[in-house]
Amino acid sequence: MKALFLGKHKRSAVGALEHLVARGCEVAAVVAPDPSDAAPEQRLDEAARRHGIALASDDELYAEIDRGGLRDVGLVLSFLFWKRIRRPLIELGTCLNFHPAPLPDIRGLGGYNVAILEGFFQWGVSAHFVDEDFDTGDLVRVDRFDIDADRETALSLDLRSQERLLGVFRDVVDAALAGEELPRTPQGDGRYVTRAEFEDLRRVRPDEDPETLERRVRAFWYPPYDGATVEVAGRTLTVVNRQLLRQAADANRAAGLVP
């Protein structure tokens, strides 16, 4: 079966592409972000090059379809892809998205942050069919697991979630490649976190109680990105607690950055 793979620079996305190749799936093209400061093991574009797979933009895929190409593609796979997938791309074959949050609980972005801020006891990752809206298509599988929101950071929850998401990808793709009919369960109503809501959630309030402040600091700890923020002298600064300072110190020591 021929597939298209659209993803981002993540170890899990690289692992997903490697799984497709190992299963003998012909990957016609990979859509990856522009080169960045991602670590080598995260670079989806480099993984594609290692296997001689063509790199393309999503615009190039749409143009190729308009010219009558790619009609033999049976799988369109979105793994953490950051753009809306439109017709006719979603009509080429079975089009699936792999989302790092439980659906329909949390759509869009900011899932890890909300889970920690609001003290979720359980988290999850999802595979679903793609329709023309974000994260609303029929569910194939949701893998839920227990978390301790009093200890997690956005980074630690992402690490756990990406491992689970790759496992879901392997299971679902293996079933699709074997010709099995994938389950479809309508999602119903869900919560969508917008960019504006995400940016508001990261801001520390002047009158915030200590427990909420502690949660907000952990909920947005994902270096090198801005964490929980405060405005001081016209500058946006990230708030860090002692636990996170210790983590940063341990990472520096492990890298040999010691005085």
MIDOSE-1310 file (N, C-alpha, C; in nm, 2 decimals, decimal comma, always signed):
residues 259
mkal	+0,08/-0,12/+0,00/+0,00/+0,00/+0,00/+0,09/+0,12/+0,00; +0,05/+0,22/-0,08/+0,12/+0,35/-0,09/+0,07/+0,45/+0,01; +0,15/+0,53/+0,08/+0,11/+0,62/+0,18/+0,18/+0,76/+0,16; +0,11/+0,86/+0,22/+0,17/+0,99/+0,24/+0,18/+1,01/+0,39
flgk	+0,29/+1,07/+0,44/+0,32/+1,09/+0,58/+0,34/+1,24/+0,60; +0,26/+1,30/+0,69/+0,28/+1,44/+0,73/+0,30/+1,45/+0,88; +0,41/+1,51/+0,91/+0,45/+1,51/+1,06/+0,53/+1,63/+1,09; +0,59/+1,62/+1,21/+0,68/+1,73/+1,26/+0,81/+1,67/+1,31
hkrs	+0,90/+1,75/+1,36/+1,03/+1,70/+1,41/+1,01/+1,65/+1,55; +0,99/+1,52/+1,57/+0,97/+1,45/+1,70/+1,03/+1,31/+1,68; +1,09/+1,26/+1,79/+1,14/+1,12/+1,79/+1,02/+1,03/+1,75; +0,90/+1,06/+1,81/+0,79/+0,97/+1,78/+0,75/+0,97/+1,63
avga	+0,76/+1,09/+1,57/+0,73/+1,10/+1,43/+0,83/+1,02/+1,34; +0,95/+1,03/+1,38/+1,06/+0,96/+1,31/+1,03/+0,81/+1,33; +1,00/+0,77/+1,45/+0,97/+0,63/+1,48/+0,85/+0,58/+1,40; +0,75/+0,66/+1,38/+0,63/+0,63/+1,30/+0,67/+0,60/+1,16
lehl	+0,75/+0,69/+1,10/+0,80/+0,68/+0,96/+0,88/+0,55/+0,95; +0,97/+0,53/+1,04/+1,06/+0,41/+1,04/+0,97/+0,28/+1,04; +0,86/+0,29/+1,12/+0,77/+0,17/+1,13/+0,70/+0,14/+0,99; +0,66/+0,25/+0,92/+0,60/+0,23/+0,79/+0,70/+0,16/+0,70
varg	+0,82/+0,21/+0,70/+0,93/+0,15/+0,61/+0,95/+0,01/+0,65; +0,96/-0,02/+0,78/+0,99/-0,16/+0,82/+0,87/-0,25/+0,78; +0,75/-0,20/+0,77/+0,64/-0,29/+0,73/+0,62/-0,30/+0,58; +0,72/-0,24/+0,51/+0,71/-0,26/+0,36/+0,62/-0,16/+0,30
ceva	+0,57/-0,06/+0,37/+0,48/+0,04/+0,31/+0,56/+0,13/+0,22; +0,51/+0,15/+0,10/+0,57/+0,25/+0,01/+0,53/+0,39/+0,04; +0,62/+0,47/+0,09/+0,58/+0,61/+0,13/+0,62/+0,70/+0,01; +0,51/+0,75/-0,05/+0,53/+0,83/-0,17/+0,60/+0,97/-0,14
avva	+0,57/+1,03/-0,03/+0,63/+1,16/+0,01/+0,61/+1,18/+0,16; +0,70/+1,26/+0,21/+0,69/+1,30/+0,35/+0,68/+1,46/+0,35; +0,59/+1,51/+0,43/+0,58/+1,65/+0,46/+0,63/+1,68/+0,60; +0,74/+1,76/+0,60/+0,81/+1,78/+0,73/+0,83/+1,93/+0,75
pdps	+0,85/+1,98/+0,87/+0,88/+2,12/+0,89/+1,01/+2,16/+0,82; +1,03/+2,29/+0,81/+1,16/+2,34/+0,76/+1,27/+2,30/+0,86; +1,39/+2,29/+0,82/+1,50/+2,25/+0,91/+1,50/+2,34/+1,03; +1,54/+2,29/+1,14/+1,53/+2,37/+1,26/+1,65/+2,32/+1,35
daap	+1,64/+2,37/+1,48/+1,74/+2,33/+1,57/+1,71/+2,20/+1,64; +1,62/+2,12/+1,59/+1,58/+1,99/+1,65/+1,70/+1,90/+1,65; +1,70/+1,81/+1,75/+1,81/+1,72/+1,76/+1,81/+1,62/+1,64; +1,92/+1,56/+1,61/+1,92/+1,47/+1,49/+1,82/+1,36/+1,50
eqrl	+1,80/+1,30/+1,62/+1,70/+1,20/+1,63/+1,56/+1,24/+1,61; +1,53/+1,37/+1,61/+1,40/+1,43/+1,59/+1,37/+1,47/+1,45; +1,47/+1,47/+1,36/+1,46/+1,53/+1,23/+1,38/+1,44/+1,13; +1,26/+1,47/+1,11/+1,18/+1,39/+1,02/+1,23/+1,40/+0,88
deaa	+1,27/+1,51/+0,84/+1,33/+1,53/+0,70/+1,45/+1,44/+0,68; +1,54/+1,43/+0,78/+1,66/+1,35/+0,76/+1,62/+1,20/+0,76; +1,52/+1,16/+0,84/+1,47/+1,02/+0,83/+1,42/+0,99/+0,69; +1,35/+1,08/+0,63/+1,30/+1,06/+0,50/+1,41/+1,04/+0,40
rrhg	+1,51/+1,13/+0,41/+1,63/+1,12/+0,32/+1,70/+0,99/+0,34; +1,72/+0,94/+0,46/+1,79/+0,81/+0,48/+1,72/+0,70/+0,40; +1,59/+0,71/+0,38/+1,52/+0,60/+0,31/+1,49/+0,64/+0,17; +1,54/+0,75/+0,12/+1,52/+0,78/-0,02/+1,38/+0,83/-0,05
iala	+1,31/+0,88/+0,05/+1,17/+0,92/+0,03/+1,17/+1,07/+0,00; +1,09/+1,10/-0,10/+1,08/+1,24/-0,14/+1,02/+1,33/-0,04; +1,07/+1,45/-0,02/+1,01/+1,55/+0,07/+0,93/+1,65/-0,02; +0,81/+1,69/+0,04/+0,72/+1,78/-0,03/+0,66/+1,87/+0,07
sdde	+0,60/+1,98/+0,02/+0,51/+2,06/+0,10/+0,37/+2,01/+0,08; +0,28/+2,05/+0,17/+0,14/+2,01/+0,15/+0,09/+2,08/+0,03; +0,13/+2,20/+0,00/+0,08/+2,27/-0,12/+0,12/+2,19/-0,25; +0,24/+2,13/-0,25/+0,29/+2,05/-0,36/+0,20/+1,93/-0,38
lyae	+0,16/+1,87/-0,26/+0,07/+1,75/-0,27/-0,06/+1,79/-0,34; -0,12/+1,90/-0,29/-0,25/+1,94/-0,35/-0,24/+1,97/-0,50; -0,12/+2,03/-0,54/-0,10/+2,06/-0,68/-0,09/+1,93/-0,76; -0,02/+1,83/-0,70/+0,00/+1,71/-0,77/-0,13/+1,64/-0,79
idrg	-0,22/+1,64/-0,69/-0,35/+1,58/-0,70/-0,43/+1,65/-0,81; -0,42/+1,78/-0,82/-0,49/+1,86/-0,92/-0,45/+1,82/-1,06; -0,32/+1,77/-1,07/-0,27/+1,73/-1,20/-0,31/+1,58/-1,23; -0,38/+1,52/-1,14/-0,42/+1,38/-1,16/-0,33/+1,28/-1,09
glrd	-0,23/+1,33/-1,02/-0,13/+1,23/-0,95/-0,18/+1,19/-0,82; -0,10/+1,09/-0,76/-0,12/+1,04/-0,63/-0,25/+0,96/-0,61; -0,32/+0,92/-0,72/-0,44/+0,85/-0,71/-0,43/+0,71/-0,66; -0,31/+0,66/-0,65/-0,29/+0,52/-0,60/-0,25/+0,52/-0,45
vglv	-0,26/+0,64/-0,39/-0,23/+0,64/-0,24/-0,35/+0,59/-0,17; -0,32/+0,49/-0,08/-0,42/+0,43/+0,00/-0,43/+0,48/+0,15; -0,32/+0,54/+0,20/-0,31/+0,59/+0,33/-0,26/+0,73/+0,33; -0,33/+0,82/+0,40/-0,27/+0,96/+0,43/-0,26/+0,97/+0,58
lsfl	-0,14/+0,98/+0,63/-0,12/+0,97/+0,78/-0,06/+1,11/+0,83; -0,14/+1,17/+0,92/-0,10/+1,29/+0,99/-0,05/+1,26/+1,13; +0,07/+1,28/+1,16/+0,13/+1,25/+1,29/+0,18/+1,38/+1,35; +0,10/+1,45/+1,43/+0,14/+1,58/+1,49/+0,15/+1,69/+1,39
fwkr	+0,09/+1,67/+1,27/+0,09/+1,77/+1,17/+0,02/+1,89/+1,21; +0,07/+2,01/+1,18/+0,03/+2,13/+1,24/-0,07/+2,21/+1,16; -0,11/+2,16/+1,04/-0,20/+2,23/+0,95/-0,33/+2,15/+0,93; -0,43/+2,22/+0,89/-0,56/+2,16/+0,86/-0,54/+2,08/+0,72
irrp	-0,58/+1,96/+0,72/-0,58/+1,88/+0,59/-0,71/+1,89/+0,52; -0,70/+1,93/+0,40/-0,82/+1,97/+0,32/-0,85/+1,86/+0,21; -0,97/+1,87/+0,16/-1,00/+1,80/+0,04/-0,92/+1,86/-0,08; -0,87/+1,79/-0,17/-0,90/+1,65/-0,20/-0,80/+1,55/-0,13
liel	-0,71/+1,60/-0,05/-0,61/+1,52/+0,01/-0,67/+1,41/+0,10; -0,77/+1,45/+0,18/-0,84/+1,36/+0,27/-0,92/+1,26/+0,20; -0,94/+1,27/+0,07/-1,02/+1,18/-0,01/-0,94/+1,08/-0,09; -0,80/+1,09/-0,08/-0,72/+1,00/-0,16/-0,74/+0,85/-0,11
gtcl	-0,75/+0,83/+0,02/-0,76/+0,70/+0,08/-0,80/+0,72/+0,22; -0,77/+0,62/+0,30/-0,79/+0,63/+0,45/-0,70/+0,74/+0,50; -0,76/+0,84/+0,56/-0,69/+0,96/+0,61/-0,70/+0,96/+0,76; -0,59/+0,94/+0,83/-0,59/+0,93/+0,98/-0,50/+1,04/+1,04
nfhp	-0,54/+1,08/+1,16/-0,46/+1,18/+1,24/-0,43/+1,11/+1,37; -0,31/+1,14/+1,42/-0,27/+1,09/+1,55/-0,24/+1,21/+1,64; -0,32/+1,22/+1,75/-0,34/+1,34/+1,83/-0,29/+1,31/+1,97; -0,20/+1,40/+2,03/-0,14/+1,37/+2,16/-0,23/+1,41/+2,28
aplp	-0,36/+1,38/+2,27/-0,45/+1,41/+2,38/-0,57/+1,32/+2,36; -0,64/+1,30/+2,47/-0,76/+1,21/+2,46/-0,88/+1,29/+2,39; -0,94/+1,24/+2,29/-1,05/+1,30/+2,22/-1,18/+1,23/+2,26; -1,29/+1,31/+2,27/-1,30/+1,45/+2,24/-1,27/+1,55/+2,35
dirg	-1,20/+1,50/+2,46/-1,18/+1,58/+2,58/-1,10/+1,71/+2,54; -0,99/+1,70/+2,47/-0,91/+1,82/+2,44/-0,87/+1,82/+2,29; -0,93/+1,91/+2,22/-0,89/+1,93/+2,08/-0,79/+2,05/+2,07; -0,73/+2,06/+1,95/-0,64/+2,18/+1,93/-0,51/+2,16/+2,01
lggy	-0,46/+2,27/+2,06/-0,33/+2,27/+2,13/-0,35/+2,29/+2,28; -0,24/+2,28/+2,36/-0,25/+2,31/+2,50/-0,30/+2,20/+2,59; -0,31/+2,08/+2,54/-0,37/+1,98/+2,61/-0,29/+1,94/+2,74; -0,16/+1,93/+2,73/-0,08/+1,90/+2,85/-0,09/+2,01/+2,95
nvai	-0,10/+2,13/+2,91/-0,10/+2,24/+3,00/-0,24/+2,24/+3,08; -0,34/+2,22/+3,01/-0,48/+2,21/+3,07/-0,48/+2,09/+3,17; -0,43/+1,98/+3,13/-0,44/+1,86/+3,21/-0,37/+1,89/+3,35; -0,26/+1,96/+3,35/-0,18/+1,98/+3,47/-0,25/+2,09/+3,55
legf	-0,29/+2,20/+3,48/-0,36/+2,31/+3,55/-0,49/+2,27/+3,62; -0,56/+2,18/+3,55/-0,69/+2,15/+3,60/-0,69/+2,01/+3,68; -0,57/+1,96/+3,70/-0,56/+1,84/+3,79/-0,62/+1,72/+3,74; -0,60/+1,69/+3,61/-0,66/+1,57/+3,55/-0,60/+1,44/+3,62
fqwg	-0,68/+1,34/+3,64/-0,63/+1,22/+3,69/-0,58/+1,12/+3,58; -0,63/+1,15/+3,46/-0,61/+1,06/+3,35/-0,58/+1,14/+3,22; -0,49/+1,09/+3,14/-0,46/+1,15/+3,01/-0,47/+1,05/+2,90; -0,44/+1,08/+2,78/-0,45/+0,98/+2,67/-0,41/+1,04/+2,54
vsah	-0,40/+0,95/+2,44/-0,37/+0,99/+2,30/-0,47/+0,92/+2,21; -0,49/+0,98/+2,09/-0,60/+0,94/+2,01/-0,56/+0,92/+1,86; -0,62/+0,82/+1,79/-0,62/+0,81/+1,65/-0,76/+0,83/+1,60; -0,77/+0,91/+1,49/-0,91/+0,94/+1,44/-0,90/+0,96/+1,29
fvde	-1,01/+0,94/+1,23/-1,03/+0,97/+1,09/-1,03/+1,12/+1,07; -0,98/+1,17/+0,96/-0,97/+1,32/+0,94/-1,09/+1,36/+0,86; -1,16/+1,47/+0,91/-1,26/+1,54/+0,84/-1,21/+1,68/+0,81; -1,29/+1,77/+0,77/-1,24/+1,90/+0,73/-1,23/+2,00/+0,85
dfdt	-1,25/+1,95/+0,97/-1,23/+2,04/+1,09/-1,11/+1,98/+1,17; -1,06/+2,05/+1,27/-0,95/+2,01/+1,35/-1,00/+1,91/+1,45; -0,94/+1,78/+1,45/-0,96/+1,69/+1,56/-1,10/+1,65/+1,59; -1,19/+1,64/+1,49/-1,33/+1,61/+1,51/-1,38/+1,48/+1,44
gdlv	-1,29/+1,42/+1,36/-1,33/+1,30/+1,29/-1,36/+1,18/+1,38; -1,42/+1,08/+1,32/-1,46/+0,96/+1,40/-1,33/+0,90/+1,46; -1,35/+0,85/+1,58/-1,24/+0,79/+1,66/-1,21/+0,65/+1,61; -1,08/+0,62/+1,60/-1,04/+0,48/+1,58/-1,00/+0,42/+1,71
rvdr	-0,92/+0,49/+1,79/-0,87/+0,44/+1,92/-0,83/+0,56/+2,01; -0,86/+0,55/+2,14/-0,82/+0,64/+2,24/-0,75/+0,55/+2,35; -0,62/+0,58/+2,37/-0,54/+0,51/+2,47/-0,53/+0,60/+2,59; -0,60/+0,57/+2,70/-0,60/+0,65/+2,82/-0,51/+0,58/+2,93
fdid	-0,44/+0,67/+3,01/-0,35/+0,62/+3,11/-0,35/+0,72/+3,23; -0,33/+0,67/+3,35/-0,33/+0,75/+3,47/-0,21/+0,84/+3,47; -0,23/+0,96/+3,53/-0,12/+1,06/+3,55/-0,13/+1,12/+3,69; -0,03/+1,18/+3,74/-0,03/+1,25/+3,86/+0,00/+1,40/+3,83
adre	-0,11/+1,47/+3,82/-0,10/+1,61/+3,77/-0,03/+1,70/+3,88; -0,01/+1,64/+4,00/+0,06/+1,72/+4,10/+0,22/+1,71/+4,08; +0,26/+1,63/+3,99/+0,40/+1,61/+3,97/+0,45/+1,63/+3,82; +0,36/+1,61/+3,73/+0,39/+1,63/+3,59/+0,43/+1,77/+3,55
tals	+0,51/+1,78/+3,45/+0,53/+1,91/+3,38/+0,49/+1,88/+3,23; +0,47/+1,99/+3,16/+0,44/+1,98/+3,02/+0,53/+1,89/+2,94; +0,66/+1,90/+2,98/+0,77/+1,82/+2,91/+0,75/+1,68/+2,95; +0,74/+1,65/+3,08/+0,73/+1,51/+3,12/+0,60/+1,44/+3,06
ldlr	+0,49/+1,51/+3,06/+0,37/+1,45/+3,00/+0,38/+1,43/+2,85; +0,45/+1,52/+2,78/+0,47/+1,50/+2,64/+0,56/+1,38/+2,62; +0,66/+1,36/+2,69/+0,75/+1,24/+2,68/+0,66/+1,11/+2,69; +0,58/+1,11/+2,79/+0,50/+0,99/+2,82/+0,40/+0,97/+2,70
sqer	+0,34/+1,08/+2,66/+0,23/+1,08/+2,56/+0,29/+1,04/+2,42; +0,41/+1,08/+2,39/+0,46/+1,05/+2,26/+0,49/+0,90/+2,25; +0,54/+0,84/+2,36/+0,56/+0,70/+2,36/+0,43/+0,62/+2,33; +0,32/+0,66/+2,40/+0,20/+0,60/+2,38/+0,14/+0,62/+2,24
llgv	+0,16/+0,74/+2,19/+0,11/+0,77/+2,06/+0,17/+0,69/+1,95; +0,30/+0,67/+1,96/+0,37/+0,59/+1,87/+0,32/+0,44/+1,88; +0,29/+0,39/+2,00/+0,23/+0,26/+2,01/+0,10/+0,25/+1,94; +0,01/+0,35/+1,96/-0,12/+0,35/+1,89/-0,10/+0,36/+1,74
frdv	+0,00/+0,44/+1,69/+0,02/+0,44/+1,55/+0,06/+0,31/+1,49; +0,15/+0,24/+1,56/+0,19/+0,11/+1,51/+0,07/+0,01/+1,50; -0,01/+0,01/+1,60/-0,12/-0,08/+1,61/-0,22/-0,05/+1,50; -0,26/+0,08/+1,48/-0,36/+0,12/+1,39/-0,31/+0,10/+1,24
vdaa	-0,19/+0,14/+1,22/-0,13/+0,13/+1,08/-0,12/-0,02/+1,05; -0,07/-0,10/+1,14/-0,06/-0,25/+1,11/-0,20/-0,30/+1,07; -0,30/-0,26/+1,14/-0,44/-0,31/+1,10/-0,48/-0,26/+0,97; -0,45/-0,14/+0,94/-0,48/-0,08/+0,80/-0,41/-0,15/+0,69
lage	-0,28/-0,17/+0,71/-0,19/-0,24/+0,61/-0,24/-0,39/+0,59; -0,29/-0,45/+0,70/-0,34/-0,59/+0,68/-0,48/-0,59/+0,62; -0,54/-0,48/+0,58/-0,67/-0,48/+0,52/-0,78/-0,49/+0,61; -0,76/-0,47/+0,74/-0,87/-0,48/+0,84/-0,95/-0,35/+0,84
elpr	-1,08/-0,36/+0,86/-1,17/-0,25/+0,87/-1,15/-0,18/+1,01; -1,11/-0,05/+1,00/-1,09/+0,02/+1,13/-1,22/+0,06/+1,19; -1,22/+0,05/+1,33/-1,35/+0,10/+1,40/-1,37/+0,25/+1,38; -1,49/+0,29/+1,38/-1,53/+0,43/+1,37/-1,63/+0,47/+1,47
tpqg	-1,60/+0,55/+1,56/-1,69/+0,60/+1,67/-1,70/+0,75/+1,66; -1,82/+0,80/+1,64/-1,84/+0,95/+1,64/-1,80/+1,01/+1,77; -1,73/+1,13/+1,76/-1,68/+1,19/+1,88/-1,78/+1,26/+1,97; -1,88/+1,32/+1,91/-1,97/+1,41/+1,99/-1,90/+1,54/+2,03
dgry	-1,96/+1,61/+2,12/-1,91/+1,74/+2,16/-1,77/+1,72/+2,23; -1,69/+1,82/+2,22/-1,56/+1,82/+2,28/-1,51/+1,96/+2,31; -1,39/+1,97/+2,37/-1,34/+2,10/+2,41/-1,22/+2,14/+2,32; -1,22/+2,26/+2,27/-1,12/+2,30/+2,18/-1,04/+2,42/+2,24
vtra	-0,91/+2,40/+2,26/-0,83/+2,51/+2,31/-0,77/+2,59/+2,20; -0,81/+2,72/+2,20/-0,76/+2,81/+2,10/-0,62/+2,87/+2,13; -0,55/+2,93/+2,04/-0,43/+2,99/+2,06/-0,44/+3,10/+2,17; -0,55/+3,18/+2,16/-0,57/+3,29/+2,25/-0,59/+3,24/+2,39
efed	-0,67/+3,13/+2,41/-0,68/+3,07/+2,54/-0,55/+3,02/+2,59; -0,47/+2,95/+2,51/-0,34/+2,90/+2,55/-0,25/+3,01/+2,60; -0,25/+3,12/+2,53/-0,16/+3,23/+2,58/-0,21/+3,29/+2,71; -0,34/+3,30/+2,73/-0,40/+3,35/+2,85/-0,36/+3,25/+2,97
lrrv	-0,37/+3,12/+2,94/-0,35/+3,03/+3,05/-0,20/+3,03/+3,10; -0,11/+3,07/+3,02/+0,03/+3,07/+3,06/+0,07/+3,20/+3,15; -0,02/+3,30/+3,15/+0,01/+3,42/+3,23/-0,01/+3,40/+3,38; +0,09/+3,44/+3,46/+0,07/+3,44/+3,60/-0,01/+3,56/+3,65
rpde	-0,11/+3,54/+3,73/-0,19/+3,64/+3,78/-0,13/+3,70/+3,91; -0,14/+3,84/+3,93/-0,07/+3,90/+4,04/-0,13/+3,85/+4,18; -0,26/+3,81/+4,18/-0,32/+3,77/+4,31/-0,33/+3,61/+4,31; -0,25/+3,54/+4,24/-0,26/+3,40/+4,23/-0,22/+3,33/+4,36
dpet	-0,30/+3,23/+4,40/-0,27/+3,15/+4,52/-0,15/+3,06/+4,49; -0,07/+3,02/+4,59/+0,05/+2,94/+4,57/+0,03/+2,81/+4,50; -0,08/+2,74/+4,53/-0,10/+2,61/+4,46/-0,13/+2,63/+4,31; -0,21/+2,73/+4,27/-0,23/+2,76/+4,13/-0,10/+2,80/+4,06
lerr	-0,02/+2,89/+4,13/+0,10/+2,93/+4,07/+0,20/+2,81/+4,04; +0,20/+2,72/+4,14/+0,29/+2,60/+4,13/+0,24/+2,52/+4,01; +0,11/+2,50/+3,99/+0,06/+2,42/+3,88/+0,09/+2,49/+3,75; +0,07/+2,62/+3,75/+0,10/+2,70/+3,62/+0,24/+2,69/+3,58
vraf	+0,33/+2,70/+3,68/+0,48/+2,68/+3,64/+0,51/+2,55/+3,58; +0,46/+2,44/+3,64/+0,48/+2,31/+3,59/+0,41/+2,28/+3,46; +0,29/+2,34/+3,45/+0,20/+2,32/+3,33/+0,27/+2,37/+3,20; +0,35/+2,47/+3,21/+0,41/+2,53/+3,10/+0,57/+2,52/+3,09
wypp	+0,62/+2,42/+3,17/+0,76/+2,40/+3,17/+0,80/+2,31/+3,05; +0,85/+2,37/+2,95/+0,89/+2,29/+2,83/+1,01/+2,37/+2,76; +1,12/+2,37/+2,82/+1,23/+2,45/+2,76/+1,27/+2,39/+2,62; +1,30/+2,48/+2,52/+1,34/+2,62/+2,54/+1,22/+2,72/+2,52
ydga	+1,10/+2,67/+2,52/+0,99/+2,76/+2,50/+0,95/+2,84/+2,63; +0,89/+2,95/+2,61/+0,84/+3,03/+2,72/+0,75/+2,94/+2,81; +0,77/+2,96/+2,94/+0,69/+2,89/+3,04/+0,58/+2,98/+3,09; +0,54/+2,96/+3,21/+0,45/+3,05/+3,28/+0,51/+3,19/+3,28
tvev	+0,44/+3,29/+3,24/+0,51/+3,42/+3,22/+0,46/+3,53/+3,31; +0,55/+3,62/+3,33/+0,51/+3,75/+3,40/+0,57/+3,86/+3,32; +0,51/+3,98/+3,32/+0,56/+4,10/+3,26/+0,63/+4,18/+3,36; +0,76/+4,21/+3,33/+0,84/+4,29/+3,42/+0,92/+4,39/+3,34
agrt	+0,90/+4,52/+3,37/+0,97/+4,63/+3,30/+0,96/+4,61/+3,15; +0,84/+4,58/+3,10/+0,81/+4,56/+2,96/+0,87/+4,44/+2,89; +0,92/+4,35/+2,97/+0,97/+4,22/+2,92/+0,89/+4,10/+2,97; +0,88/+4,00/+2,89/+0,81/+3,88/+2,93/+0,91/+3,78/+2,98
ltvv	+0,89/+3,74/+3,11/+0,99/+3,65/+3,17/+0,92/+3,52/+3,21; +0,99/+3,41/+3,21/+0,94/+3,28/+3,25/+0,97/+3,26/+3,40; +0,86/+3,21/+3,47/+0,87/+3,18/+3,61/+0,92/+3,03/+3,63; +1,02/+3,01/+3,72/+1,07/+2,88/+3,74/+1,07/+2,85/+3,89
nrql	+1,04/+2,73/+3,93/+1,05/+2,69/+4,07/+1,18/+2,62/+4,10; +1,20/+2,58/+4,23/+1,33/+2,51/+4,26/+1,34/+2,37/+4,20; +1,23/+2,30/+4,19/+1,23/+2,17/+4,13/+1,28/+2,18/+3,99; +1,23/+2,27/+3,91/+1,27/+2,29/+3,77/+1,42/+2,34/+3,76
lrqa	+1,46/+2,42/+3,85/+1,60/+2,46/+3,86/+1,69/+2,34/+3,88; +1,65/+2,25/+3,97/+1,73/+2,13/+3,99/+1,74/+2,05/+3,87; +1,62/+2,03/+3,80/+1,62/+1,96/+3,67/+1,72/+2,02/+3,57; +1,72/+2,15/+3,56/+1,81/+2,22/+3,46/+1,95/+2,20/+3,50
adan	+1,98/+2,20/+3,64/+2,12/+2,18/+3,68/+2,16/+2,04/+3,65; +2,07/+1,94/+3,68/+2,11/+1,80/+3,65/+2,14/+1,78/+3,50; +2,06/+1,85/+3,41/+2,09/+1,83/+3,27/+2,22/+1,90/+3,23; +2,25/+2,01/+3,29/+2,38/+2,07/+3,27/+2,50/+1,98/+3,31
raag	+2,48/+1,92/+3,43/+2,59/+1,83/+3,48/+2,61/+1,71/+3,38; +2,49/+1,65/+3,34/+2,50/+1,54/+3,25/+2,57/+1,57/+3,12; +2,55/+1,70/+3,08/+2,62/+1,75/+2,95/+2,76/+1,79/+2,97; +2,81/+1,78/+3,10/+2,94/+1,83/+3,13/+2,96/+1,98/+3,15
lvp	+2,85/+2,05/+3,16/+2,85/+2,20/+3,18/+2,86/+2,23/+3,33; +2,98/+2,21/+3,38/+3,00/+2,23/+3,53/+3,12/+2,33/+3,54; +3,12/+2,41/+3,64/+3,23/+2,51/+3,66/+3,35/+2,43/+3,72
